[in-house]
Amino acid sequence: MPKKRQRRNPLPAAPPKRRFAGQPTSKQVSSSLARVRKLARDLPENERSFDPSRAPSWRGSSRDLVVNPKDSSSYGAGARLRPGYAYEGPDVPNAELPSVPNDDWDTVMISDGDTHDVRFVRYLTIDGAHCSVFERKNPPYGYLAQMSHMARNGDVDPRDIPAHLRKAEINEIPDQNGDDIGYSQGYSSKGAPGWYQVEYATGSDYSGGSVHESNYQVLAELLLEHHPRDAEPVVWARTSGGHGTYGIVVRYGDLEDDVRDAIDALEDYPLMDEEHHSNLEMEQQDAAWENWGRSDFIKAVAKLEGKDRDALDAALTPDEWYSVFHAMMESANENWEDQQGAGQYIDMGKLAEELTTFLESGKFPQYSQDTEDDALQALYDALPNLEED
């Protein structure tokens, strides 16, 4: 019979049973779960130490919850009613507050004197916002509810803030209006509440496009006019980041009415100035033609005609090449396209194919201008003498 192997690391002996201090009677000690339910009864779910119905969410031991329970008197100790906007609710029992419809909470302005004779009673979600609820101690009885940023947004009802404004997380508080404070992630910030990012004036190399860039420039000029750099309070700043990211953040409630009206109007029509946008698009198109368009167009024509690219480039002046390009764009009914942040684009290959049909026929486009016909004639005359590729 094989010898039984001895365990090298035997289990330690069980510790002696520990008894509750003071040896309370069974009537004095409630069950752990009953005690937890009692403690958490009036707390919103996100404030509870754990949900007894979901074991994985339990934290600590049941003995801690029975013998050393969380001091419920500290609940809501940091909540304080501040002067500014608040929601005013009906005079109903505290237990009935969660069932009060959102429409029954009216927006009111409260003064410093209204903030004293109240006591915190609970947290409550009103219109999707997490609010602290306070009960009036004296007539008129009832409840006041407030989000933390309601008192930090000037004379504006938070429910009137346009939907296209997004709570902004900023890396630093600007010292002056118009400062560049770095990238805004577009999330609410605990360090600098009350700041909003104007979505229709935000973009990058991969998003936004000419409409957002135009709005950014127009809005920055408007803000600079009404809220100069050295003016107080500081209510707007620029944001920037990698990949050409740009944007504007504002303290909406502290803006002058003209600026606020312009931002509000973006909700109905997301373009601030059509003339400015049109001029910006033409500037981008001219820049695209100079940066890569002319080179790509001549390269595509040279390939189709079998000519040396450099010789073809030198055959016409830059202005003549632009006239030829514009004539083909009109003839082929091709237009520049906004690349949503990457500038303007047009298919130069299609325009080169359109040009070869006229070069072979020796005809001018039907609706071309005189300067365009002159440029095409110069190209007709130069082609036979050009070096082949």
Helices and strands as residue ranges (DSSP letters): H 32-40, G 45-47, G 55-57, H 62-67, G 72-74, E 84-89, G 94-99, G 102-104, E 106-110, G 112-115, E 118-126, E 129-136, E 143-146, G 148-152, G 158-160, E 165-167, E 196-198, G 199-201, H 209-226, E 236-241, E 245-250, G 252-254, H 257-265, H 274-288, I 289-293, H 294-305, H 309-315, H 318-331, E 337-338, E 344-345, H 348-361, H 370-382, G 383-385
